[in-house]
Amino acid sequence: MARAEAAGIRVDMEYMETKHAHLTRQMAYQEKKFKESKFFKDWEKSQGKEPNMNSPVQLATFLYGVMKRKPPKLTKSGKGSTDKETLTSLNIPELNYHLEAKKLKKIRDYLDAFKREQVDGWMHTNFNLHLVSTFRSSSDKPNFQNIPKRDKVAMRATRQALYPRKGHQLLEVDYGQLEVRISTCVNKDPQLIHDILKGDMHADMCKEIFQIKNFDNNNKDHHYLRAATKNGFVFPEFYGDYFKNCAEALACQWGELPKTRWKAGQGVEFEGKHLSDHLIAQGFTTLDKFTLHLKKIEEDFWGKRYKVYARWKEKHWRQYQKDGYIEMLTGFRCQGVMSKNDVSNYVIQGPAFHCLLWSFIRLDEFIREYKLNSRIIGQVHDSIVFDVHPDEREELIKLVRDVTTVLLPKAWDWIQIPLDVDFEICGVDESWAEKRKLEV
């Protein structure tokens, strides 16, 4: 990790200065439009002075006290929430100027962090192995693991500033479905193992949830709904969420797209259509009806499809209540007060990261042993980022596949399911924003 920190990543200072000024102008325009709106003037009138736009308390008082809006979500203290998802779901057009300004500021803050931490055009982030209770890693100064990826606008704006050494290219290697695969090593669920190796759990659940008879992943609409199912139902269920939250997320909030209340002609938009329109056409005319539908699917998900996994979670929880700690496959112990979700998740997340860390260490050793000019420069969740010399690319790819999918399972005999990795590559002298899938 220290060698990855020392290698660093190159920063385009000229781009950052230009982009910073551009974002500042865009923010000023959005804030100006917001201050000219009737919403802001009414807010100002209720305050008796110009409100603090960055005060959640003032905004909540106006929205839920003065305007009498029903809060879509409450905070832990029982008050109306003003987080991004809640404000977007209120669907107040004038308030969207404020939300856009905040989004632009967040992007600008990333660039400010790059600029603050760079030295002579190079950024050397910190990677920590001692701060996270699940024994995963973390990153700071700046957070290399939190640079935007899903939001395309934010991704391009930030990653466009990051480059490999001149004449080199960036290569990102991601362990496919790592935590889900490692979970089978503890729960031994035969259906889950089958779905990982031969099936498609996301497509299966997509067909059930959205009642699609002839599912075709090449159909753009179906592909989108499969992604919504994966991120809005399957993964949340695996990590301990439940049907009500999943229903709201799928119907109204999924993705970095407009999130609104449940109404005909509103909701998550895809290919010129709206998800709520699709659900209404299937007979789910209200969110309550869709929620009951998802409740039945959840019961089948854990009661029939992954019943072995469900039994393991209950057994594992009882064992923790008896012992007061949980043991990881990699020999680490978590103890103290943990929730039921923590008990199930920690024992999977820790070993999954240790698989990545083991691979990270071996690849670093081989790179130095073979005296390669390529370098490991970072780690992001389940992926490793390389600064690669083009002449060494094919050799490095073969080395990566051997270490991650052959040597690792041989080193730890508790890994009883095949592992896989995906590759994304940028062109020579291209920024991290230009990465694309590499078929190996």
Secondary structure as the mmCIF struct_conf table of DSSP 4:
data_model
#
loop_
_struct_conf.conf_type_id
_struct_conf.id
_struct_conf.beg_label_comp_id
_struct_conf.beg_label_asym_id
_struct_conf.beg_label_seq_id
_struct_conf.end_label_comp_id
_struct_conf.end_label_asym_id
_struct_conf.end_label_seq_id
HELX_RH_AL_P HELX_RH_AL_P1 ALA A 2 ALA A 7
STRN STRN1 ILE A 9 VAL A 11
HELX_RH_AL_P HELX_RH_AL_P2 MET A 13 LYS A 35
TURN_TY1_P TURN_TY1_P1 GLU A 36 GLU A 36
BEND BEND1 SER A 37 SER A 37
HELX_RH_AL_P HELX_RH_AL_P3 LYS A 38 GLN A 47
TURN_TY1_P TURN_TY1_P2 GLY A 48 GLY A 48
BEND BEND2 LYS A 49 LYS A 49
TURN_TY1_P TURN_TY1_P3 MET A 53 ASN A 54
HELX_RH_AL_P HELX_RH_AL_P4 PRO A 56 ALA A 60
HELX_RH_PI_P HELX_RH_PI_P1 THR A 61 VAL A 66
BEND BEND3 MET A 67 MET A 67
HELX_LH_PP_P HELX_LH_PP_P1 ARG A 69 PRO A 71
BEND BEND4 PRO A 72 LYS A 73
STRN STRN2 LEU A 74 LEU A 74
TURN_TY1_P TURN_TY1_P4 LYS A 76 SER A 77
BEND BEND5 GLY A 78 LYS A 79
STRN STRN3 GLY A 80 GLY A 80
HELX_LH_PP_P HELX_LH_PP_P2 SER A 81 SER A 81
BEND BEND6 ASP A 83 ASP A 83
HELX_RH_AL_P HELX_RH_AL_P5 LYS A 84 LEU A 90
TURN_TY1_P TURN_TY1_P5 ASN A 91 ASN A 91
HELX_RH_AL_P HELX_RH_AL_P6 PRO A 93 GLU A 117
STRN STRN4 GLN A 118 VAL A 119
TURN_TY1_P TURN_TY1_P6 ASP A 120 GLY A 121
STRN STRN5 TRP A 122 MET A 123
STRN STRN6 ASN A 126 ASN A 128
BEND BEND7 LEU A 129 LEU A 131
TURN_TY1_P TURN_TY1_P7 SER A 133 THR A 134
BEND BEND8 PHE A 135 PHE A 135
STRN STRN7 SER A 138 ASP A 140
BEND BEND9 LYS A 141 PRO A 142
HELX_RH_3T_P HELX_RH_3T_P1 PHE A 144 ASN A 146
BEND BEND10 ILE A 147 ILE A 147
BEND BEND11 ARG A 150 ASP A 151
HELX_RH_AL_P HELX_RH_AL_P7 LYS A 152 ARG A 159
TURN_TY1_P TURN_TY1_P8 GLN A 160 ALA A 161
STRN STRN8 LEU A 162 TYR A 163
BEND BEND12 ARG A 165 ARG A 165
TURN_TY1_P TURN_TY1_P9 LYS A 166 GLY A 167
STRN STRN9 GLN A 169 TYR A 175
TURN_TY1_P TURN_TY1_P10 GLY A 176 GLN A 177
HELX_RH_AL_P HELX_RH_AL_P8 LEU A 178 ASN A 187
HELX_RH_AL_P HELX_RH_AL_P9 PRO A 190 LEU A 197
TURN_TY1_P TURN_TY1_P11 LYS A 198 LYS A 198
HELX_RH_AL_P HELX_RH_AL_P10 MET A 201 PHE A 210
TURN_TY1_P TURN_TY1_P12 GLN A 211 GLN A 211
BEND BEND13 LYS A 213 ASN A 214
TURN_TY1_P TURN_TY1_P13 ASN A 217 ASN A 218
BEND BEND14 ASN A 219 ASN A 219
HELX_RH_AL_P HELX_RH_AL_P11 LYS A 220 THR A 229
HELX_RH_PI_P HELX_RH_PI_P2 LYS A 230 VAL A 234
HELX_RH_AL_P HELX_RH_AL_P12 PHE A 235 PHE A 238
TURN_TY1_P TURN_TY1_P14 TYR A 239 GLY A 240
HELX_RH_AL_P HELX_RH_AL_P13 PHE A 243 GLU A 248
HELX_RH_PI_P HELX_RH_PI_P3 ALA A 249 GLN A 253
BEND BEND15 GLY A 255 LEU A 257
BEND BEND16 TRP A 262 TRP A 262
TURN_TY1_P TURN_TY1_P15 ALA A 264 GLY A 265
BEND BEND17 GLY A 267 VAL A 268
STRN STRN10 GLU A 269 PHE A 270
TURN_TY1_P TURN_TY1_P16 GLU A 271 GLY A 272
STRN STRN11 LYS A 273 HIS A 274
HELX_RH_AL_P HELX_RH_AL_P14 LEU A 275 ALA A 281
TURN_TY1_P TURN_TY1_P17 GLN A 282 GLY A 283
BEND BEND18 THR A 286 THR A 286
HELX_RH_AL_P HELX_RH_AL_P15 LEU A 287 ASP A 300
HELX_RH_PI_P HELX_RH_PI_P4 PHE A 301 ARG A 305
TURN_TY1_P TURN_TY1_P18 TYR A 306 TYR A 306
HELX_RH_AL_P HELX_RH_AL_P16 LYS A 307 ASP A 323
BEND BEND19 GLY A 324 GLY A 324
STRN STRN12 TYR A 325 GLU A 327
TURN_TY1_P TURN_TY1_P19 LEU A 329 THR A 330
BEND BEND20 GLY A 331 GLY A 331
STRN STRN13 ARG A 333 GLN A 335
BEND BEND21 GLY A 336 VAL A 337
HELX_RH_AL_P HELX_RH_AL_P17 LYS A 340 GLU A 369
TURN_TY1_P TURN_TY1_P20 TYR A 370 LYS A 371
BEND BEND22 ASN A 373 ASN A 373
STRN STRN14 ARG A 375 VAL A 380
TURN_TY1_P TURN_TY1_P21 HIS A 381 ASP A 382
STRN STRN15 SER A 383 VAL A 388
HELX_RH_3T_P HELX_RH_3T_P2 PRO A 390 GLU A 392
HELX_RH_AL_P HELX_RH_AL_P18 ARG A 393 ASP A 402
HELX_RH_PI_P HELX_RH_PI_P5 VAL A 403 LEU A 407
HELX_RH_AL_P HELX_RH_AL_P19 LEU A 408 ALA A 411
TURN_TY1_P TURN_TY1_P22 ASP A 413 TRP A 414
BEND BEND23 ILE A 417 ILE A 417
STRN STRN16 VAL A 421 ILE A 425
TURN_TY1_P TURN_TY1_P23 VAL A 428 ASP A 429
HELX_RH_3T_P HELX_RH_3T_P3 TRP A 432 GLU A 434
STRN STRN17 ARG A 436 LEU A 438
#
